[in-house]
Amino acid sequence: MGAIGLLLAPAQAQDEPAQPAPIQNFKLGRTDGCFRYIGDAVEFVGHFKAGSYIGISMITIGPDGFPTPAADEERAPAMDLPEWNSASPYFWFGPTTTSRDYSITFVPRAVWGSAAIVTICGRQTPPGS
């Protein structure tokens, strides 16, 4: 009977619905076309026009309260757009296919909710390579 109980526990855990990730809605600044955020980075949702390129930078804030060196950053941005290669320190995605809201998340998900400095910028021309 004990073996049956052990087999049922993992099945129940898998059936529980995943907790929804906190969403941060944003708008790009009118002067520089960027949005800046410091806090528990999870998912960001913003509206982009068709043909836009989206640049994303994320720097995790370590337990000591200081930014993590870029070489030690564990997370990378993810979007439902192709990545655009650039020498820029940003991860670039685009061009967007339609004018609509786009979601930006970070992988691996295991470190969601860790404090970070996030910068999201948009532009209508491809970033320099």
C-alpha positions, 0 to 999 in steps of 0.5 A, a space after each residue: 500500500 505504501 508503494 501505491 501512495 508513492 506512485 500517486 504523489 508525483 502524478 498529483 503534483 504534475 496535475 496541478 496547474 502552473 502558477 501564472 507568471 507576473 506580467 509587466 506591461 510596458 510602453 517605450 519612451 517617446 524620447 529614446 524608444 526604450 523602457 527600463 525596469 529594475 525588479 523581479 523580472 519575469 514576463 514583459 508585454 508591449 505593443 510593437 509596430 510591424 517591421 520593428 526590431 526589439 533590443 533587450 538587455 538584462 543584467 541579474 542583480 546578485 545576492 550581494 546587490 550588485 549587477 552580475 558580470 555579463 559573462 556570468 549572466 544565466 538568463 537570455 531573452 526569448 520572443 516568438 520572433 527570429 533573433 537578429 545578429 548584431 555586435 550590440 550588447 543587446 539581444 535583438 529580435 525582429 522584424 515584427 510581422 504584425 502590429 500587436 502586443 508581443 511577449 518577452 520572457 527570459 530563459 531558463 525559467 528556473 531563475 524567474 523572479 530574480 531581481 534584474 535590470 531590464 532594458 527594452 528598446 524598439 526601432 524601425 531600422 535593423 540594428 548595425 551588425 
